[in-house]
Amino acid sequence: MNEKTMLEEDLREQEVDQAECIFCNENIVYEKPDTLLDTPMHYCPGCGHGVAHRLIAEVISELGIQENTIGVAPVGCAVFAYNYLNIDMQEAAHGRASAVATGIKRVMPEKYVFSYQGDGDLAAIGTAETIHTCNRGENILIVFINNAIYGMTGGQMAPTTLPGMKTTTSPFGRDVLTMGNPLKITEIVATLPGVYYCTRTAVNTPANVRRAKKAILKSFEYQKLNKGLCFVEIVSDCPSNWKMNPVQANKWLEENMLPYYPLGDLKVPNEKEN
């Protein structure tokens, strides 16, 4: 072995040693939680559902409540949520997820129960179930994904569609004179006495993702107190039905969705009473 070959061999060994040092356990900043199944998701590129699923999975794993958590999947883009979350899941009829979650929680009050619903499921066909579940103060968490459009069925106008926003059923833009104003469901449920914690978050930036995770974490912890319902809205994008790429959709969300649906807490518990 000549000097050049020996030098190359030494360099390769140094690179291997350096790689082993970089990839050691103490340097790992993210691992897939065991509550998230190793199944490819069906969501479109840039969709916020995948991020929201991951946050729920991370919180359940970090709290150590995997065996004691039951989720309720909606009808809509997230209808297959049970394929991705490694917890007990129940599918509900369209709009009825909060009613199903109510039944589960009343039969098994020791379980952590949540429903996961889009705006069409929760704020259109499920408006009555949502309002009455919140008004009764059922001790569950409702995770509400708001992308201002019907995603699964072709991009029709939803209750949350913005004024002037074009959809397949409002091709000239939502006209509030004939189609009404968008329904700010989170502001509505925040006024109900049965709601213990109500907040609006988003998953369009790393900072907002962290805030959304914190809100979900708080909501699961509040279930231990049996004080009422927790409601977490997540403003999301829908690049496919908005006819944008993911970067454009995130920008449009920030410039149009967030001014109409401002982020932040709408109702917080009095910590001194807990």
VENGI-V26199 format. One record per backbone hydrogen bond with DSSP energy under -1.0 kcal/mol. CO is the residue of the C=O (numbers start at 0). NH is the residue of the N-H. If there is no record, write none. Layout:
CO&NH ; CO&NH
//
This chain:
1&5 ; 2&6 ; 3&7 ; 4&8 ; 5&9 ; 6&10 ; 7&11 ; 8&12 ; 9&13 ; 10&14 ; 11&15 ; 12&16 ; 13&17 ; 14&18 ; 15&19 ; 16&20 ; 17&21 ; 18&22 ; 20&23 ; 23&26 ; 24&27 ; 32&35 ; 34&85 ; 36&38 ; 43&46 ; 47&51 ; 48&52 ; 49&53 ; 50&54 ; 51&55 ; 52&56 ; 53&57 ; 54&58 ; 55&59 ; 56&60 ; 57&61 ; 58&62 ; 59&64 ; 64&67 ; 67&111 ; 69&113 ; 70&89 ; 71&115 ; 72&91 ; 75&78 ; 77&80 ; 79&82 ; 80&83 ; 80&84 ; 83&36 ; 84&86 ; 87&70 ; 89&72 ; 92&95 ; 95&99 ; 96&100 ; 97&101 ; 98&102 ; 99&103 ; 100&104 ; 101&105 ; 102&106 ; 103&107 ; 107&110 ; 111&69 ; 112&140 ; 113&71 ; 114&142 ; 116&144 ; 117&121 ; 118&122 ; 119&124 ; 123&126 ; 125&129 ; 126&130 ; 127&131 ; 128&132 ; 129&133 ; 130&134 ; 131&135 ; 132&137 ; 137&139 ; 139&229 ; 140&114 ; 141&231 ; 142&116 ; 143&233 ; 145&235 ; 149&154 ; 154&167 ; 155&149 ; 157&160 ; 158&182 ; 161&164 ; 169&166 ; 169&172 ; 173&163 ; 174&178 ; 175&179 ; 182&184 ; 183&187 ; 184&188 ; 185&189 ; 187&190 ; 188&191 ; 191&194 ; 193&228 ; 196&230 ; 197&265 ; 197&266 ; 198&232 ; 199&263 ; 200&234 ; 204&208 ; 205&209 ; 206&210 ; 207&211 ; 208&212 ; 209&213 ; 210&214 ; 211&215 ; 212&216 ; 213&217 ; 214&218 ; 215&219 ; 216&220 ; 217&221 ; 220&223 ; 221&224 ; 228&195 ; 228&196 ; 229&141 ; 230&198 ; 231&143 ; 232&200 ; 233&145 ; 234&202 ; 237&241 ; 238&243 ; 244&248 ; 245&249 ; 246&250 ; 247&251 ; 248&252 ; 249&253 ; 250&254 ; 251&255 ; 252&257 ; 256&260 ; 263&199 ; 266&197 ; 268&270 ; 269&272
//
